[in-house]
Amino acid sequence: MSKRVTSFVLLMMVSMAGLAATGAQVPPTEPAPARRADVTEQVFGHTLHDPYRWMEGEKNPEFTQWLTAQGEYTRAKLDSLPTLPAWAKALQASDNTGVVHRLQRTAGGRLFFLEQAGKSAAVLKVREADGRERSLVDPTALAGPGGTPSITTYSLSPDGGKIAVNIDHGGNEVTRVSVFDVASGKPLADVVEPVWGEFDVHWLADGSGFTYTQMAPPGERTGGDPLQDMRLRLHRLGSPAAQDPVLLRAGTGAGASASMPIASNRFPIMEFPTGSRWALASASGAQSEVTYCVAPQTEAISPTATWRCLVTMADEVSAAAIHGDTLYLVSSKTRSNGQLLALDLGRPGVTLADAKPVLKLGDDELIVGLTLNDAQTLAPARDALYLKVATNGVDGIRRIDYATQKEETVAMPLAGTASLFHASVDQDGFLLELRGWTTPPKSWRYLPASRSMKSLGQDEASPADYSMIMVTETEFTSKDGTRVPLTILHRKDAVLDGSHRALIFGYGSYGLTLQPSFKPTRLEWVKAGNVFAYAHVRGGGEKGEAWHQAGKGANKHKGVEDFVASVDRLATLGYSQPQRTGLVSGSAGGLLIGGAVTAYPSRFAAAIILVPILNPIRMMHAANGANQVGEFGDPGKPADFPAVLAMDPYQQVKPATAYPAMLVLVGLNDSRVVPWQTGKFVAAIRSANTSGRPVWIRTDANAGHGIQALPGSEAAQWADIFAFLDATLPVASSSAAHSPEATRMILTESTSDVATTEARVRAALDKLKVPVFATFDHAANAKGAGLSLRPTTVLVFGNPSVGTHLMEEDQSIALDLPLRLAIWQDEQGRTWLGYHDLQEMTANYHVTNQETVSRLAGFMANLVKQGADSTI
């Protein structure tokens, strides 16, 4: 037996053994198709059809019931996948090894941090000056309704004597902020809520109180959106929270400032830098541009304060910090990669036009771009201002002396990404953590007096040996000729013959830069012989603000083109083939991957879609929708609507189209993206799909948007994803990457025995006037040879007027035509129908007639469904 055939036989034996091991359970019943009730409307000259609008709404019992059924069905299907147990075991081991530290901060000579060990929730701890450590806040002791509690962030008083801790439940990111005494660890009576989980409080310089950004009462939210109309309030320790005055307000009404008006979809923040007479107020949202205003700290604590707004959104400023009378700003207005400016607030009548550049940066040096790391861009310390500068994805730190403006480059202990970079105005130096794609995080404290790095003693150990993995940085050419960076993680011994399964991650929104991050769950995928790649598509921040703008709004399709072109690049380099490649993205990246699914469904084989935005023209009817208009455009404005419609995956679903396999994941406590966006998209895809490939919704009742992942949840999620990809992406032996024998088999369990199932298939073929050319009864043939075999039948059938079109392109496909369907009984007595995935089989022969292939794939899917289900 040839090597390639041996590999395929072994693969099928393993798959069937895994199926048999699941036991003789009744196969899950697929929920009925979603109800259609088309809503047709005219919007700015466009006719829109919305057959699943009934799914919308915050409290929608019918949709909740539908989504619950989808989640239960998907859970049963995922649990039956042969490789899930192995992935679950491997990923849980990689997820539970060692101790993880994050959110390190210093104050009053102490080091504070979150520590998570294994499956335990992260605990807030403190290290005293003498090195002793103790727990301050264990969130599990604060259990309440709404799911598992977790700490989202915290804030220290200037002297480090008090700490305000944000705690949410079930990952919903809506927090209660409680104040604790650091010395005793006891809670104070001071509690404020509800506060969005990202927003820590900002202490007054004397530590007597703090400002906080409070979510508006339900009856005072524009459009019912909980992230609109937030208030900036002042709390004095020991006073009732109900009496906290409103200093600033988003939107209109009581508390709105005449000198600093804030749109309802922006978030007001107020800081009180120690050692300065100025307070810094900002209004931000889901876009890089921020408004900044200043006022004396003595006046800022009054609701009638007069604010001097020096920076508007048009000035393209993304970060600011104050030291003394100097306001430091990072702007991309005149330099796409960012420019550091300084403005003297002590000068009467000063404006942004008076700002002076502070340092000169090289052409390839970048100081703008959003990251998901705990890293400041501007970090004012007691001794100097520190600035994070990235060069080709590697972070560096510049030190700028306050008095002399002298600049120096801080020597870095290793090349990597700053997953922690934080300074305190009452401490010299800064805290730093660096990591790489295959390098676990290591953390230090920079001591400027000795120009040295001192370890924090919190280096993260690797849970496994990943020395066999290497990183290849390359580029590819997109549809319009633009060169796009691509990061490829693969085994060092990978044979570049196109035989590997591959998964490509992309995002392309908000100017977010995909920087190196140590993710053992993803490295396990690579360790197993697969490929994980990162496409740095337009809309991100990898090449500065110009790169962001090139994939934003009306340019969103450029990022989609980049994403799809990355699939071809992996194939050209020999890492994989399109039929073995999946795409993954989520949240705002739902528009990226949703656009790829709807515009280029035949260019890749699977899509993993995480907590996604998929229906942006309806985002103003959803929580957190108004916050997104700065990035996507306002669907309520005629100038923006065409671009928002063009990027809307739900509206771009086309009937009678062969779509790739899809696994869409939602957290039922998601406060950022409503689950009905997923529901509408999946319902539309299923109604239009002719490929027969699975389109499943995975639900998690104890999860939100994934920002606050509970212990073990990431490993469980990626185990499901990898098992799904194993089942939907074909694998090939290294010696036969294009071998038809390596084509994946699509398996469906029947409700009846082999004979009854065969009879139903024959009846369906007869009704369609499709002839059966041959029948192979392998059990009867085995008996004739004196052997025994469980019932096993193969039907050969087809229509020459269809198959001939495929053979006209490649006559060797005659080896796989006419069509074949196997029906057999396994050792548990269950009946299975199986056939080769036609999309993948024809791709192996390089057939380009996708219209015919899609028709055949749909035909086979419907035929098997009729044969398997006795109720049809």
Disulfide bonds with the S-S distance in Angstrom:
Cys293-Cys309 2.09
